[in-house]
Amino acid sequence: MINPRKYAVKRGRQELEPQEVFLDGLTQKRQKNSDMKELKFEVPPSRNTLISLLVFSIIILLTLLGKTFQLNILEGKNYTNIAKRNFARITPIRADRGIIYDQSFEKLVSNLPSFDLVLDKRDLLKDDDQKTKEIETVARIITRSDIPAVIEKDSEILKKEIIDSKEIKMLISENLDHETLIILETEVNNLAGFQIEKNTVRNYLDGSFFSQVLGYTGRINSEEFKDLSEKNYFISDYIGKQGLEKSYEEILRGNPGIFEIQKDAIGNKIKEGITSQPEPGQSLVLWLKADLQQKLQQELTRVINDIGIKKAAAVAMDPKTGGVLALVSLPSFDNNVFSQNLSEETFQKIKNDPAQPLFNRAVSGKYASGSTIKPLTATAALQEKIISPDKEIIDIGYIEVKNQYNPEISYIYHDNAIHGLVDMRKALAVSCNVYFYTIGGGYKNQPGLGSVKIKNYLNLFGWGEKTKIDLPQETTGLIPDHNWKEKTLNETWYTGDTYNLSIGQGFLQVSPLQVAASFVAIANNGNLFQPQLVKKIISGSPDSPETVKEIQPVLTRALPIDSANLQVVREGMRDSVIYGSSSILANLPVKAAAKTGTAQTNKDNTYINWITVFAPYDNPEIVLTIMIEGVPGLRAASLLVANETLRWYFTK
């Protein structure tokens, strides 16, 4: 063995190792090549090199620490769940979904048992031939066909769906009919990975009467499942898709129980059992009056069928609380078709219907208000002291406005009749356009509110904003102004636009719900309430209900309007019933006050027909707004509906 110390070079009292001689030789060579005169035994690393090495080490360390934090803290729960899913098979025990009642505890929806065939892909047989035979057996049962060609085709489609699915568990067949269920129950133990799950579907009683309010449930889709999988949702679950079913999904659904089977690495069952019990959903009690809802829809349907049109909406509210007593949108639909086996043909038929039965016109529809706006315009003029309620304005059937740049040009704004001298109460009673042109935009010696003040007061009454009703997809509507017109249409705002706005024409858009809510504030002397469908949340049966939460009325705002001014407006609406445009209501069992409205559309001789009524006049119990869309000619269509409905309501 060679001794390195034998070759060490001595210099004084120090010894040089052989490698040092070798390194020194390299250093000398480098120094000579770089023309350096001074020779050294060692060249230490530069400071920059050491700093770079230190920074690099710190980066590596921080990266490792960050990845550790991500895997253990941020994504630890997810990886734990993935690991658990590798050995656990979870089957939901469905909780009963909460019931929905009207205010008299009349049941509007119930639950029906249902059964689904579900596949857990982890338990499919590994052998391809055996797997194919199983899939063929399943395809034969769920299609109930003995024709080989059909079975082969269906099994190929099913096999492709299974391969393409990114989910561990997938829904194979839903809402199994009785005969198919019996056959599957005898075969399912021989079909690895397939199992029958008990489910529930909604049964909507008198579905077409309440579909726009209740909405419907439907199968959870892939996007919803992805968002809600951490909240104990399963791929075979139903979920609220529209209406109250959607708004109150978390309350109605409850919490499912869990039946868990644990398996080892090779798929043998280790243990099984219920790990948690289901908790039933809570139920809703509505402000809605089921009989009023049905009567209102029946009368509305009768009138529009007589006219030959399909589209209409109506809202009834309690002026003391803001509770919604009825909400109708036509055409309606049967929400039961969405809760059970909805065929593609049926879905496309509903979806492509030009009358849009799924569209809630009462909440989401946007319409010109016509003369329904006039009580609000009158309130603004009184509060701003633009005019005395007793001052009379002459109505000759129109106003004529000269072009400020060319007096040879005149603009004519028509009325629906010649009314002669009218004060504010009479102007409301007979719906005089000339009077409201004048106080809205100004005319001759009478100043007007102007578009800014009109908009401000409409906003006070809740127009141009959501009412925040407990239903989805509510519209804000539109109150046009100078900025909106310039930005949207690239046009200047003219006085004519203000005239149109003051009588509810032009670009204005409002929903029937917004109109009803604003007249609640007129009926109750200035309190604008948030419309609400749900009165309280309960648990237990209607025989012995336990109140979980009482939904208190929500006061949106107390209007900064003098009571005397609101009283003038109410008197004008009362005069409308006594001798004006709503005189058909004079024979009701109680005193009523009303305001009609007729708005032009972009089709000749076709109108949007409105009425809003509150009654009894001295102590209002109901505010009713009705809108009928596409009425041919000038007629009192909505007035007929209001008359029959309120006559029944106060005599039933």
matplotlib code that plots the C-alpha trace (Angstrom):
import matplotlib.pyplot as plt

x = [0.0, 1.4, 2.0, 1.1, 3.3, 6.3, 5.8, 5.0, 7.2, 8.6, 9.0, 10.2, 7.9, 4.9, 4.1, 2.5, 0.2, 0.5, -2.9, -1.8, 1.2, -1.1, -3.6, -0.7, 0.5, -2.9, -3.0, 0.4, -0.6, -3.9, -1.9, 0.6, -2.2, -3.8, -0.4, -0.5, 3.0, 2.2, 2.0, -0.2, -0.8, -4.6, -7.3, -10.4, -14.0, -15.2, -17.7, -20.4, -20.0, -20.5, -23.6, -25.1, -24.5, -26.2, -29.2, -29.6, -29.6, -32.1, -34.4, -34.2, -35.0, -38.0, -39.3, -39.2, -40.8, -43.5, -44.3, -44.5, -46.9, -49.0, -49.2, -49.8, -51.8, -53.4, -54.2, -53.9, -57.7, -58.0, -55.3, -56.7, -60.1, -58.5, -56.7, -59.9, -61.8, -59.3, -60.5, -63.9, -67.2, -69.7, -73.4, -75.7, -78.7, -81.0, -82.6, -86.2, -86.3, -88.3, -91.9, -93.3, -96.7, -98.9, -99.7, -102.6, -100.3, -101.7, -99.0, -97.7, -95.0, -94.3, -91.6, -91.9, -89.5, -87.2, -84.4, -81.3, -78.7, -75.2, -71.7, -68.6, -65.8, -63.3, -65.1, -65.5, -64.1, -60.5, -61.0, -62.2, -64.4, -66.1, -66.5, -68.2, -70.6, -71.6, -72.2, -74.3, -76.4, -77.0, -77.8, -80.3, -82.1, -82.4, -83.6, -85.6, -84.7, -83.8, -82.7, -79.0, -78.2, -80.0, -78.2, -74.8, -75.4, -76.6, -73.8, -71.2, -72.8, -72.8, -69.2, -68.0, -69.9, -68.2, -64.7, -65.2, -66.5, -64.0, -66.0, -65.3, -69.1, -71.5, -75.3, -76.3, -80.1, -82.4, -86.0, -86.1, -89.6, -91.0, -90.4, -86.8, -86.1, -87.3, -85.1, -82.1, -82.6, -82.3, -79.1, -77.3, -75.3, -73.7, -72.8, -69.5, -69.5, -73.2, -75.6, -79.2, -79.5, -82.7, -83.5, -86.5, -88.1, -90.4, -94.1, -95.6, -99.3, -101.1, -97.7, -98.7, -100.2, -97.1, -94.2, -92.9, -92.9, -91.6, -89.4, -88.1, -85.4, -83.2, -80.2, -77.0, -74.8, -71.0, -70.3, -72.6, -71.2, -67.7, -68.6, -70.7, -68.9, -67.3, -70.9, -71.8, -73.5, -73.4, -73.5, -77.0, -78.4, -81.2, -80.7, -82.9, -82.6, -85.2, -87.6, -87.7, -86.2, -83.0, -83.2, -83.6, -81.6, -79.5, -82.5, -84.7, -82.1, -81.0, -77.9, -77.6, -76.5, -73.6, -73.4, -69.7, -68.0, -64.3, -62.2, -58.5, -56.0, -57.3, -60.9, -62.0, -64.6, -63.2, -66.2, -69.4, -72.0, -73.8, -71.3, -73.9, -77.7, -79.6, -81.0, -84.2, -84.5, -86.5, -89.8, -91.0, -94.3, -95.1, -97.1, -98.7, -102.5, -102.9, -106.6, -105.8, -102.9, -105.2, -108.1, -105.8, -104.2, -107.5, -109.0, -105.8, -105.8, -109.4, -109.0, -105.9, -107.4, -110.4, -108.1, -105.9, -102.6, -100.4, -98.2, -99.2, -98.1, -99.7, -98.4, -100.5, -98.9, -99.8, -99.2, -98.6, -95.7, -94.5, -95.5, -96.3, -99.8, -99.8, -97.3, -98.4, -96.5, -98.1, -97.6, -96.8, -95.3, -95.6, -92.5, -93.1, -91.6, -88.2, -88.2, -88.8, -87.6, -87.4, -87.0, -84.9, -87.9, -89.9, -87.1, -86.5, -90.2, -90.3, -87.0, -87.9, -91.4, -91.6, -93.9, -91.0, -92.9, -89.8, -89.4, -90.8, -92.4, -93.5, -89.9, -87.7, -89.8, -89.1, -91.9, -92.9, -95.2, -97.6, -99.8, -99.1, -96.3, -98.6, -99.2, -95.4, -95.0, -97.8, -96.2, -92.9, -94.5, -96.4, -93.3, -91.2, -94.0, -94.0, -97.8, -100.7, -103.1, -106.0, -104.5, -106.2, -104.6, -106.5, -106.3, -107.3, -106.1, -102.4, -99.6, -97.5, -93.9, -91.9, -88.4, -86.1, -83.9, -86.6, -90.1, -91.5, -91.1, -93.5, -93.7, -97.2, -97.6, -101.1, -103.5, -106.0, -109.0, -109.9, -110.4, -110.8, -109.8, -108.3, -106.6, -104.3, -107.0, -109.0, -105.8, -105.1, -108.8, -109.1, -105.4, -104.8, -101.5, -101.4, -101.5, -98.5, -96.6, -96.9, -95.8, -93.1, -91.4, -92.9, -95.1, -95.8, -95.9, -96.0, -92.5, -91.9, -89.9, -87.4, -85.9, -83.4, -86.0, -88.4, -85.7, -84.8, -88.3, -88.7, -85.6, -87.1, -90.1, -87.7, -87.8, -84.4, -83.2, -83.9, -86.5, -84.5, -87.3, -86.3, -86.4, -83.6, -83.0, -84.7, -84.3, -83.3, -85.3, -84.2, -84.8, -83.2, -81.4, -79.1, -76.0, -77.7, -79.0, -75.6, -73.7, -76.2, -77.7, -75.1, -78.0, -78.8, -81.6, -84.5, -87.5, -89.6, -87.8, -88.9, -92.5, -92.4, -90.8, -93.4, -96.2, -94.3, -93.3, -90.0, -87.1, -88.4, -88.5, -90.0, -91.2, -94.7, -93.1, -91.5, -94.8, -96.6, -94.0, -94.1, -97.8, -97.5, -95.8, -98.6, -101.3, -99.6, -98.6, -95.0, -93.3, -91.5, -91.1, -88.9, -91.2, -90.9, -92.4, -91.2, -93.0, -91.2, -89.0, -90.2, -89.3, -91.6, -95.1, -97.8, -99.8, -97.0, -94.6, -91.6, -90.6, -86.9, -87.0, -89.7, -88.9, -89.6, -90.9, -88.0, -88.5, -86.5, -87.0, -89.6, -90.2, -89.3, -92.7, -95.4, -98.4, -100.7, -99.1, -99.6, -103.2, -103.9, -102.6, -104.7, -107.7, -107.0, -106.8, -110.0, -111.7, -110.5, -112.8, -115.7, -115.9, -112.6, -110.8, -111.3, -115.1, -115.8, -114.4, -117.0, -119.3, -116.7, -117.8, -115.2, -114.0, -110.9, -108.4, -106.8, -104.6, -104.7, -101.9, -101.6, -98.1, -97.3, -95.1, -93.1, -96.0, -98.8, -102.1, -100.5, -100.2, -99.0, -102.1, -101.7, -103.7, -102.8, -105.4, -105.4, -108.4, -110.1, -109.4, -109.4, -107.4, -105.7, -105.2, -104.1, -102.2, -102.8, -100.8, -101.7, -99.8, -101.0, -98.5, -99.3, -102.9, -104.4, -106.2, -107.2, -109.2, -109.6, -108.1, -106.3, -109.2, -111.5, -109.1, -108.7, -112.5, -113.3, -110.4, -111.1, -114.8, -114.1, -111.4, -113.7, -116.8, -115.3]
y = [0.0, 3.4, 5.8, 9.4, 10.9, 9.4, 11.8, 14.9, 18.0, 19.6, 23.4, 24.6, 23.2, 22.6, 19.7, 19.9, 17.1, 15.7, 17.1, 20.5, 20.3, 19.3, 22.1, 24.5, 23.5, 24.2, 27.6, 28.5, 27.6, 29.7, 32.6, 32.4, 32.3, 35.4, 37.3, 37.4, 38.0, 37.0, 33.3, 31.8, 28.3, 28.8, 30.8, 31.1, 31.2, 34.7, 36.4, 36.5, 32.7, 32.1, 34.4, 32.7, 29.2, 30.4, 31.9, 28.8, 26.6, 28.9, 28.7, 24.9, 24.7, 27.1, 25.2, 21.9, 23.6, 25.1, 21.8, 20.1, 22.8, 22.5, 18.7, 18.5, 21.6, 23.1, 19.8, 17.4, 16.9, 16.3, 13.6, 12.1, 11.8, 10.3, 7.8, 7.0, 6.6, 4.0, 1.6, 3.0, 2.6, 5.2, 4.9, 7.8, 7.4, 10.1, 12.5, 13.5, 16.9, 19.5, 20.1, 23.5, 24.7, 27.7, 30.0, 27.6, 24.6, 23.3, 21.0, 22.2, 19.5, 16.0, 13.4, 10.1, 7.1, 6.5, 4.0, 4.5, 2.2, 3.4, 2.1, 2.3, 1.9, 0.8, -2.5, -3.4, -6.7, -6.5, -9.1, -7.3, -10.2, -10.6, -6.8, -6.7, -9.5, -7.7, -4.4, -6.4, -7.8, -4.3, -2.9, -5.8, -5.2, -1.4, -1.5, -4.7, -5.9, -9.5, -8.5, -9.2, -6.3, -3.8, -5.2, -5.0, -1.4, -0.3, -2.1, -0.4, 3.0, 2.2, 0.9, 4.1, 6.2, 4.3, 4.7, 8.4, 9.3, 11.1, 10.3, 7.3, 6.8, 7.3, 7.2, 4.4, 4.6, 6.8, 6.5, 2.8, 1.5, -1.2, -4.1, -3.1, -2.6, -6.2, -7.7, -5.7, -6.7, -10.4, -9.7, -6.9, -9.2, -10.8, -7.4, -6.2, -2.5, -2.0, -1.2, 0.1, 3.3, 4.6, 8.2, 10.6, 12.7, 15.7, 15.4, 18.9, 19.0, 21.1, 21.8, 24.2, 26.6, 26.9, 26.1, 29.7, 30.0, 26.6, 26.0, 22.4, 20.0, 18.1, 15.9, 17.5, 18.2, 17.8, 21.4, 21.5, 18.3, 19.6, 22.7, 20.9, 17.5, 18.7, 19.4, 15.7, 15.8, 12.7, 12.2, 10.7, 13.6, 16.0, 19.7, 22.8, 24.3, 27.1, 29.0, 28.4, 24.9, 26.7, 29.7, 27.5, 24.4, 24.2, 24.4, 22.0, 19.4, 18.3, 16.1, 12.6, 9.7, 7.5, 3.7, 2.8, -0.4, -0.7, -2.9, -4.0, -3.5, -6.5, -5.6, -7.9, -6.5, -5.6, -4.1, -2.3, -0.2, 3.1, 5.9, 8.7, 8.9, 11.2, 14.5, 15.5, 18.9, 21.7, 22.8, 26.2, 27.9, 30.6, 33.8, 32.4, 31.7, 28.6, 29.3, 32.9, 31.7, 29.3, 31.7, 34.5, 32.1, 30.7, 34.2, 35.4, 32.3, 32.7, 36.3, 35.9, 32.8, 34.8, 37.4, 34.8, 35.6, 33.7, 36.0, 37.6, 38.0, 39.0, 39.7, 40.0, 41.4, 42.0, 45.8, 45.4, 43.0, 42.7, 39.0, 37.7, 36.3, 35.1, 35.2, 34.1, 34.0, 32.7, 30.5, 28.1, 24.6, 21.4, 21.2, 17.5, 16.7, 18.0, 15.9, 12.6, 11.1, 14.2, 13.0, 15.0, 15.5, 17.1, 19.3, 20.6, 21.3, 23.4, 25.1, 26.1, 27.2, 30.8, 31.7, 30.9, 29.0, 28.8, 32.5, 34.1, 37.3, 38.5, 38.7, 38.7, 40.5, 44.1, 46.2, 49.8, 50.7, 53.0, 55.1, 52.9, 55.3, 58.3, 58.0, 58.0, 61.0, 62.8, 62.0, 63.5, 66.7, 67.2, 66.5, 68.9, 71.5, 71.7, 72.1, 72.3, 69.2, 71.6, 73.5, 72.8, 72.3, 72.5, 69.3, 69.9, 66.4, 67.2, 69.5, 71.2, 71.9, 74.2, 73.3, 75.7, 76.1, 76.2, 77.4, 76.1, 72.6, 71.4, 68.2, 66.9, 64.8, 63.2, 62.3, 59.4, 61.8, 65.5, 65.9, 69.7, 71.2, 68.6, 68.8, 66.1, 63.8, 63.9, 63.5, 60.3, 59.1, 59.6, 59.0, 62.4, 62.4, 66.1, 66.8, 64.5, 65.7, 69.2, 68.3, 65.9, 67.9, 71.4, 73.2, 76.9, 78.6, 75.4, 74.1, 70.4, 67.9, 67.1, 63.7, 63.7, 64.2, 61.8, 59.1, 59.9, 59.4, 56.2, 54.9, 55.8, 53.6, 50.7, 51.0, 50.5, 48.1, 44.6, 44.1, 41.3, 38.8, 35.3, 34.0, 33.8, 35.7, 38.9, 41.9, 45.4, 47.0, 50.3, 53.9, 55.8, 59.1, 61.4, 59.3, 56.0, 57.4, 58.9, 55.8, 53.2, 55.0, 57.7, 60.2, 63.4, 63.4, 65.6, 67.1, 64.7, 61.9, 63.4, 63.7, 60.0, 59.0, 60.9, 58.7, 55.4, 55.2, 55.4, 53.4, 52.7, 49.1, 47.7, 44.3, 43.5, 42.7, 46.2, 47.8, 45.8, 46.6, 50.3, 50.5, 48.7, 51.9, 54.0, 51.8, 51.7, 55.4, 55.2, 52.0, 50.2, 46.5, 43.8, 41.2, 37.8, 34.4, 32.5, 33.3, 30.9, 27.8, 24.8, 21.3, 18.4, 17.8, 20.5, 18.9, 19.7, 22.0, 23.5, 27.0, 27.1, 30.7, 33.3, 35.5, 39.0, 41.7, 43.7, 47.4, 48.5, 52.2, 54.6, 57.0, 60.6, 61.7, 63.7, 61.6, 64.4, 64.0, 60.2, 60.8, 63.0, 60.2, 57.6, 59.8, 60.1, 56.3, 56.0, 58.4, 56.2, 53.5, 55.9, 57.5, 57.0, 54.4, 51.7, 52.2, 48.5, 47.9, 50.1, 47.1, 45.1, 44.1, 46.5, 49.9, 49.8, 52.2, 51.5, 52.8, 51.4, 51.6, 51.0, 51.0, 51.0, 48.4, 48.2, 46.5, 48.5, 48.5, 46.1, 47.1, 46.1, 46.3, 47.0, 47.5, 47.9, 47.8, 48.0, 47.1, 47.7, 51.4, 52.5, 49.5, 47.7, 44.0, 43.3, 45.0, 43.3, 44.1, 42.5, 42.8, 41.3, 41.3, 41.8, 42.9, 43.8, 47.2, 49.3, 47.1, 46.6, 43.1, 43.2, 45.1, 42.2, 39.8, 42.1, 42.5, 38.7, 37.8, 40.5, 39.8, 36.2, 37.1, 39.3, 37.1, 33.5]
z = [0.0, -1.0, 1.9, 0.7, 3.4, 1.7, -1.2, 1.0, 0.3, 3.3, 3.6, 6.9, 9.6, 7.2, 5.0, 1.6, 0.5, -3.0, -4.0, -2.9, -5.2, -8.0, -7.4, -7.0, -10.4, -11.9, -10.2, -11.5, -15.0, -14.8, -13.4, -16.3, -18.8, -17.2, -17.1, -13.3, -11.8, -8.2, -7.6, -4.8, -3.5, -3.3, -5.0, -2.6, -4.0, -4.7, -2.4, -5.1, -5.6, -1.9, -1.8, -4.8, -3.2, 0.0, -1.8, -3.9, -0.8, 0.9, -2.2, -2.2, 1.5, 1.2, -1.8, 0.2, 3.2, 1.0, -0.7, 2.7, 3.9, 0.8, 1.0, 4.7, 5.6, 2.4, 0.7, 3.6, 3.9, 0.2, 0.1, 3.3, 1.6, -1.5, 0.6, 2.5, -0.8, -1.8, 0.9, 1.8, -0.1, 1.0, 0.3, 1.3, 3.5, 2.1, 4.5, 3.9, 2.2, 4.0, 3.0, 1.8, 3.1, 2.5, 5.4, 6.4, 6.4, 3.2, 1.7, -1.6, -2.2, -0.8, -1.2, -3.1, -2.9, -5.8, -6.7, -8.8, -10.2, -9.3, -10.2, -8.2, -10.8, -8.3, -7.8, -11.5, -12.5, -13.8, -16.5, -19.7, -20.9, -17.6, -17.3, -20.8, -19.8, -16.7, -18.6, -21.2, -18.4, -16.9, -20.4, -21.0, -17.7, -17.8, -21.4, -20.9, -24.3, -25.4, -28.9, -29.2, -31.5, -29.2, -26.1, -27.9, -29.0, -25.6, -23.8, -26.0, -25.3, -21.5, -21.6, -23.3, -20.7, -17.9, -19.5, -20.2, -16.8, -14.6, -11.4, -9.2, -8.7, -11.5, -12.0, -14.5, -14.4, -12.4, -11.1, -11.8, -12.6, -10.4, -12.8, -13.6, -9.9, -9.1, -11.8, -10.6, -7.0, -8.0, -10.1, -8.4, -6.0, -9.1, -10.7, -9.2, -8.5, -9.2, -6.4, -5.9, -4.0, -2.4, -3.2, -3.0, -5.7, -5.3, -5.9, -6.5, -5.7, -8.3, -9.8, -12.6, -10.0, -7.9, -10.2, -10.5, -6.7, -5.7, -8.6, -8.9, -8.1, -10.6, -10.8, -9.7, -12.7, -12.9, -12.2, -9.2, -7.9, -8.2, -6.2, -3.5, -3.1, 0.2, 1.5, 1.4, -2.0, -4.1, -7.9, -7.7, -5.6, -6.4, -5.9, -6.0, -9.4, -9.4, -7.1, -3.4, -3.9, -5.0, -2.6, 0.5, -0.7, 2.4, 4.8, 2.8, 2.1, 5.6, 6.0, 4.6, 6.7, 5.7, 5.3, 4.9, 3.7, 4.3, 2.1, 2.1, -0.7, -2.7, -2.3, 0.5, 2.9, 6.3, 8.0, 7.3, 9.1, 9.5, 10.5, 10.7, 10.8, 8.3, 9.6, 7.9, 6.2, 7.8, 6.3, 5.0, 5.8, 3.3, 3.3, 0.2, 0.2, -1.9, -2.7, -3.7, -5.9, -7.7, -8.1, -9.4, -11.9, -13.1, -13.7, -15.4, -17.6, -18.5, -19.6, -21.7, -23.4, -24.4, -25.9, -27.6, -25.9, -23.4, -21.4, -18.1, -14.4, -11.1, -7.6, -4.4, -1.2, 2.4, 2.8, 6.6, 6.3, 2.7, 2.7, -0.8, -0.8, -4.4, -7.4, -10.8, -14.1, -17.3, -19.2, -16.4, -16.4, -14.5, -12.3, -11.7, -15.1, -13.9, -10.7, -12.4, -15.7, -17.9, -21.5, -23.9, -26.1, -23.3, -22.2, -25.7, -26.1, -22.9, -23.6, -27.2, -26.5, -27.7, -24.8, -22.4, -19.6, -17.5, -17.4, -14.2, -15.6, -12.2, -10.8, -13.9, -16.5, -17.6, -18.9, -19.5, -16.6, -18.5, -16.3, -13.3, -12.7, -12.2, -8.4, -7.9, -10.2, -8.3, -4.9, -6.1, -7.4, -4.1, -2.0, -4.1, -4.0, -7.7, -7.7, -5.3, -5.4, -6.0, -8.9, -12.2, -15.6, -18.8, -20.9, -24.6, -25.6, -26.2, -25.6, -28.3, -27.8, -30.2, -31.3, -29.4, -32.4, -35.1, -34.0, -37.3, -35.9, -33.3, -31.2, -30.2, -27.1, -27.1, -24.3, -24.5, -24.3, -23.8, -20.0, -19.7, -16.3, -13.9, -10.5, -9.2, -7.8, -11.0, -13.1, -11.2, -11.5, -15.3, -16.0, -17.7, -19.6, -20.2, -16.4, -15.9, -18.9, -17.3, -13.8, -15.0, -17.7, -17.3, -19.8, -20.3, -16.9, -14.9, -13.9, -13.9, -11.8, -14.4, -15.1, -12.3, -9.6, -11.2, -11.1, -7.5, -6.4, -8.4, -6.7, -3.3, -4.2, -5.2, -8.9, -10.6, -7.9, -6.7, -4.1, -2.6, -2.7, -1.7, -5.3, -7.7, -11.0, -10.0, -12.3, -11.4, -14.1, -15.7, -14.9, -17.9, -17.5, -19.4, -18.7, -19.6, -22.9, -24.0, -23.0, -24.4, -27.4, -28.0, -28.0, -26.1, -23.5, -24.6, -22.8, -24.8, -22.9, -19.6, -20.8, -21.7, -18.4, -16.4, -17.9, -17.8, -21.5, -23.4, -22.1, -18.6, -17.5, -14.3, -13.1, -11.7, -8.4, -8.2, -9.0, -6.3, -3.7, -4.5, -4.1, -0.7, 0.4, -0.8, 0.8, 4.2, 4.3, 3.4, 4.5, 1.7, 2.6, 1.2, -0.5, 1.3, 0.4, 3.5, 6.7, 9.0, 9.1, 11.1, 12.0, 12.8, 11.4, 10.8, 13.6, 16.1, 14.4, 16.1, 14.9, 14.1, 12.8, 12.4, 9.4, 10.5, 8.0, 6.6, 6.3, 3.3, 4.1, 5.6, 2.7, 3.4, 2.1, 4.1, 5.0, 3.6, 0.2, 0.2, 1.3, -1.8, -4.0, -2.3, -2.7, -6.4, -6.7, -4.8, -7.2, -10.0, -8.6, -7.8, -11.3, -13.2, -15.2, -12.6, -12.0, -12.6, -9.1, -7.5, -6.8, -4.8, -1.3, 0.1, -0.9, -3.1, -4.7, -8.0, -10.8, -14.3, -16.9, -20.7, -22.2, -25.9, -27.4, -30.6, -32.3, -33.7, -31.6, -29.1, -25.4, -22.0, -19.7, -16.0, -12.9, -9.2, -6.5, -2.7, -0.5, 1.8, 1.2, 4.9, 6.2, 3.4, 3.6, 0.1, -2.8, -6.1, -9.3, -12.6, -15.9, -19.2, -22.1, -25.8, -25.5, -28.9, -28.7, -25.8, -23.3, -19.6, -19.5, -16.2, -14.6, -15.3, -13.6, -10.5, -10.2, -10.2, -8.0, -5.3, -5.4, -4.6, -2.0, 0.0, -0.1, 0.1]

ax = plt.figure().add_subplot(projection="3d")
ax.plot(x, y, z, "-o")
ax.set_aspect("equal")
plt.show()
